Amino acid sequence: MGQRPGREPARPATPCGEIVPALADLLADLTSGDESRAEAAVPCLAALGGTIVPSLRGLLDSPDADVRWWAARALASLPSLDPSLLLLPLADAAPEVRQCAALGLCAHPSEAAIPRLIRALSDADGLVAELAARALVAVGEPATGSLLEVLNGAAQSARIHAMRALSEIADPRAIRPMIEAMSEESAMLHYWAEAGLERMGVNVVYLKP
């Protein structure tokens, strides 16, 4: 994500000390195409709190995936954030933006994000799917019902991610599906089902016929 052709020449990042720089300068740094400047701007923007949200939401509509990534990155850095703001980048055309949004939802768990995160378990990008599973773990037991539905008919990769999330959430409602998964051919389903059962103190000995 370094300097791109056609962007303004690199200059030092706007310092972020006791006095927070002007929003316009920070947004210029964030969208400069220079990674060091953009990263330095993130904590300064976070220090401004919710006042930066409208500007960052506008950047999520940029045709430049790099700009959208940094907008999602800055939103996720806010200590108090409405997690619904990360749902748009979670459906972005660029996988790196989806990754950033999913990672942000790990830090800002939200029950409202469950449907989108469940869909993200089937994402073509494996890291997006993995991060979506982690975000569902962060939501906890409220995500259990939706994760159990994934086990009943989704693609195998999504089922494995769902089983991993269920094993970490350790909701007793997943015990029977985990036992049933032990009869399937997938070694990864076996692994995560067994890990979940052990975490919940359920000892199962499966003998393959």
Secondary structure, DSSP 8 states (H G I E B T S, - for coil): ----TTS---------SSS---HHHHHHHHTSS-HHHHHHHHHHHHHTGGGGHHHHHHHTT-S-HHHHHHHHHHHHT-SS--GGGGHHHHT-SSHHHHHHHHHHHHHS--GGGHHHHHHHTT-SSHHHHHHHHHHHHHH-GGGHHHHHHHHTTS-HHHHHHHHHHHHHH--GGGHHHHHHHTTSS-HHHHHHHHHHHHHTT--------
